Amino acid sequence: MTEGPPDTKTGRATVNGQEVDTIAVSTAGKSNQNMGWTYRTFYFTNLLSSSSTLAFAGTSGTIWGAVIDDVKVESCLLILCPASAATTNRIS
């Protein structure tokens, strides 16, 4: 993440081809030993299919991109999910 241009690495997360979140990470003050990890959460509903495809892609336009780690996918019943999960596909 800290090597190469640009100074802000960008990307997106998609579920079944639909964008659900965007990523912008500044490398200012970061190093390979201090990556400056942050957690992000987004919700999506999967009402019509028994499976979904989650994908991450860089949008910085170079080979240098954000580093993604510790991805978790959890299921919840619509009535037990956070209230925002029922009304939106994106939460930052």
N, C-alpha and C positions, 0 to 999 in steps of 0.2 A: 504494500500500500504506500509506503513512504518513498519508494523509488519512482523516477520518471514523472513526466508531466501528465496531466495538468495538476495544479496544487489542490484542486477540489475534484475528487473522484465521484462520478455519478453512475447511477444504475436504476434498475426497476425490478420489481417483483410482479410476476403474473401468475394467475390461476386460470387454467384452461384458456390461455391466450389473452385474458383480460387483465389490464394493469390494475393492481390493487394497492401498490405503494411505490414511491420513488425514494431513492437513496442519494444523499449528497454528503460526502465526508471530506473535511478539510485535513490536509496533511501538515498544516502549520503547527510547529512545536512537537510533532510526533516523530517517533523512530521505530525501528523494528523491535526494540526492547520495550517501548512504551507506545503501543498502538492507539491508545485512547478509545478503547472499546465502548460502545453504547448499545443498549438494548432497544429494539423496536418491536412493536406488536401491531398486527393487523388481523382483522376478522373477515371471513367470507362464509357465505352459506352455500351449501351444495344440496339443493332440494331435488334436482332432477336426475342426479347420477350417483352411482355407488362409488365412484372414484373421481379424483381430481389430479391434475398435473400442476405442481408448483415449480416455477422456474425463476432464476435470477439471471439478469443480463447487464453487462456494463454498457453505459451510454456516453462515456467520456470521449469516444472516438479514437482511442489509442489502445495499445496492448496493456497499459497500466490501469488497473481498476481497483475498486474497493475490495477489501477482504471480508468474507462472510464466514462466520463460525457459529457453532452452538445453535443450529436451527432446530426448532421443535415444532411439531405439528400435533395438535391435540384436538380431540373431538368433544363436543358437548351437545346436549339436547337443546333445541331452540329455547325451551322454557327455562333452562338453567344457564344459558350463555349470558355474558354481559349484555345489558339492554341494548347497547350500541350495535351488537352483532346482528340484531334483527332488522336494523334500519340502514346500515351502511356497510360498504365493503372495505372502507379504508379508515384506519385509526392510527395516528402517529403519536 
